């Protein structure tokens, strides 16, 4: 059973809850989003696997997940980058923000999301259970595509890109 860390709007820990239950109740919890760029300045996107509990088949940032109990945002981000993409990178925390989005399946994302950046130009061995496809994209092309096809992207990712 995977749990998430429940927090208040100031990121003060309130407790733990099973991940799906927290999403059913729409409770604020910790999350992180990773943006990996190559040396050409292109961003690595992933298309979430269709089987994901929400947003399956949508394009999003390189990796997004939740830190575990007692795990820092950065340690969780490094762990999931390795698990999902099969590589490591030094990560720099850029900012944190709160967002809330209710989905058609009854689940609600309500996250205190910390955004990290890193650089990678090597091999990528992504987890096929988590990810259907990956692609590198220029931010200018991405913003145009998001404007044209907003339903092809996750809500949190669109908010992250708005800040760029």
N, C-alpha and C positions, 0 to 999 in steps of 0.2 A: 504494500500500500504506500503510495507516494503522498507525502504531505507538503503543504505550503506554510510559509510563515505569515501569520496575520499581523497587520500593522495598522497604526492610525495615520493620519495625514502628515504627521511629522516623522514617520518611519519608526515610531516606538513599537517594539514588539508587544503584541497582545496575546499571542499563543500560537498553537499549531492546529491545522485541520486537514483532513483528507482532501486532496486536490479537487476531485470532482464535486464534493460537497461544497467547498468554498466557491466554486464556479456556479453551482446551482443556486446558492444563496447570495451571490454577487458581493462577497466580502472582500475588502481591500487586503491585498497580500503582495509580498515581494516578488519581483520579476527582474529579469535583465534582458537586454537586447544587444547583440553584437553586430557591428558593421566591420567587415574585413574588406580592405582595399588592396589592389595590386599596385605595383610600382608605376603603372600607367594611370593610376587614379580611378580605375573602374571598381565598382562595388560588386561583391559576390552576393547574389540572391539565391534563395532556395524556394522551390515550389513544394509546399507542405504535402505530405502523403495524403491521399484521399481518405485513409482510414483514421486520421487524427480526430480527436474528440470534438474539435471545432476548427473551422477555417481550413478544412482539408481541400487541397487543390488550388489554394491561393498562393500568390507570390508574397514573399516577406524578406526581412533582413537575413543575414547570414545564419544566425542562430538566435533563438529566444527560448527562455526557460525560467526556472525558479531556483533560487538558492535553497539548500537544505537547512535544517535546524543547525545552528552553530557555525554555518558556513558563510563567509563574507560574500558580497555580491561578486567581487573579482575572482575569488576561488571557485565559485559556482560557474561563472562565465568561462573560466579556463577549463574546468572539468567538462562542461557541455560542448565546448568548441572541439575538444579532442574526441568526445563520444560521437558527436553528430557529423563532424567534417573530417575527422581522422588526422588533424594536425594541430599544433600549438602555435601560439603567437603571443608576444607581449601585448598587453591590452592597456589602454589608457581610458579612464572614466571621463566622459564628456559632460554629462548632466543626468538628472533624474526628473521624472514627471509622473503625474497621476492621470490615468485615463479610465473610462468606463464605457463598455459597449455590450448591449444585450444582443444575443444571437437568436436566430429563428428556432434553434433546437432547444431553447429554454435556458441555456447557459449564459452567464454574464462574466465578461472579463472586467475586473476592477483591480487595477494593478498600480503599485508603486514601482515604476520601471526605471532602472538605471541603464543608461546607454554607454557602451564601450566601443572603442575603435582599435583596430589592429591592421597589420600589413602581412600579406602572404603572397608568395609567387610560386610556391612549390606544388607538389602533388596534393590532390584532394581525393580522399576515400570516404565519401559520404555514406551515412547509414540509410539503406534502402527502406527500412521500416519507418523512418521518420521523414524522408525526403524523396520526392518523385524525380526532381530535376534540379540542376543548378545552372546559373549563367552569370557572366560578368557583364556589367552595364555601366555606361557613363551616366553620371547624375543628371545631366541635361536631357539625355534621352529618356531616362527614368521618369523625371518630372512630367515630361510631355505624355508619356504612356499612362501614368497615373491619372492625369487630367482627362485623357481620352477613355480609359478603361478602369475607373475607380473600383469596380466590383471584382477586379482580378487581384486585388492586393488586400492584405490584412489591415484592419483599422489602426492598430498601434504603429505599423510601419508607415502608413500615410502621415500620421502625426509626427513621427520621427523625421521623415523627409521634409515636411513643412518647415522644420526648424533649420534645415540646411539651406 
